[in-house]
Amino acid sequence: MREELERVQAAIRRLPPDYQEVLILDKVMGLSRPEIATQLGKSESAVKTLVFRALCRLGEMVERDDD
């Protein structure tokens, strides 16, 4: 379990800064999409897209590291 967590954390650090930021605000800090949008000065739609893309990229990176 700890090894898995370390792989995910390492993958997060390799994400582009905007993906890191939106994931931290969403998943770690638990902010709502409207709160994130206000914090980042973006629309809710843009935040939703950023979260989706960040999670997709993170999944790809973790999966690739498993190979």
QUIZIHU-V413817 format. One record per residue. N is the residue number from 1. RES is the residue in one small letter. PSI is psi in degrees with one decimal (none if undefined). D_LAST is the distance of its C-alpha to the last C-alpha in Angstrom with 1 decimal. Layout:
N:RES:PSI:D_LAST / N:RES:PSI:D_LAST
This chain:
1:m:-45.3:17.4 / 2:r:-39.4:18.1 / 3:e:-39.7:14.7 / 4:e:-45.0:13.4 / 5:l:-42.2:16.4 / 6:e:-37.8:15.8 / 7:r:-41.0:12.4 / 8:v:-43.2:14.2 / 9:q:-41.0:17.2 / 10:a:-40.0:15.4 / 11:a:-40.6:14.0 / 12:i:-41.2:17.6 / 13:r:-22.0:19.1 / 14:r:-6.8:17.3 / 15:l:155.5:18.7 / 16:p:149.2:22.0 / 17:p:-39.3:25.0 / 18:d:-33.2:26.4 / 19:y:-41.3:23.2 / 20:q:-47.7:23.2 / 21:e:-47.4:26.9 / 22:v:-36.2:26.9 / 23:l:-40.6:24.1 / 24:i:-45.5:26.0 / 25:l:-39.8:29.3 / 26:d:-54.8:28.0 / 27:k:-32.5:25.7 / 28:v:-50.3:27.0 / 29:m:-17.1:30.6 / 30:g:24.3:31.0 / 31:l:151.2:33.1 / 32:s:165.0:34.1 / 33:r:-44.0:33.4 / 34:p:-38.4:37.0 / 35:e:-41.3:36.9 / 36:i:-43.2:33.8 / 37:a:-44.5:35.5 / 38:t:-45.2:38.6 / 39:q:-40.3:36.7 / 40:l:-8.9:34.9 / 41:g:34.2:37.8 / 42:k:166.2:35.9 / 43:s:159.8:36.6 / 44:e:-36.8:35.1 / 45:s:-41.9:33.7 / 46:a:-39.5:31.9 / 47:v:-44.6:30.5 / 48:k:-44.2:29.3 / 49:t:-42.8:27.5 / 50:l:-44.0:26.0 / 51:v:-46.1:24.7 / 52:f:-49.6:23.1 / 53:r:-39.2:21.5 / 54:a:-43.3:20.4 / 55:l:-38.8:18.7 / 56:c:-47.9:17.1 / 57:r:-42.5:15.7 / 58:l:-45.1:14.7 / 59:g:-43.3:12.8 / 60:e:-42.2:11.0 / 61:m:-43.6:10.2 / 62:v:-42.6:9.1 / 63:e:-43.7:6.9 / 64:r:-37.3:5.4 / 65:d:-25.3:5.4 / 66:d:-24.7:3.8 / 67:d:none:0.0
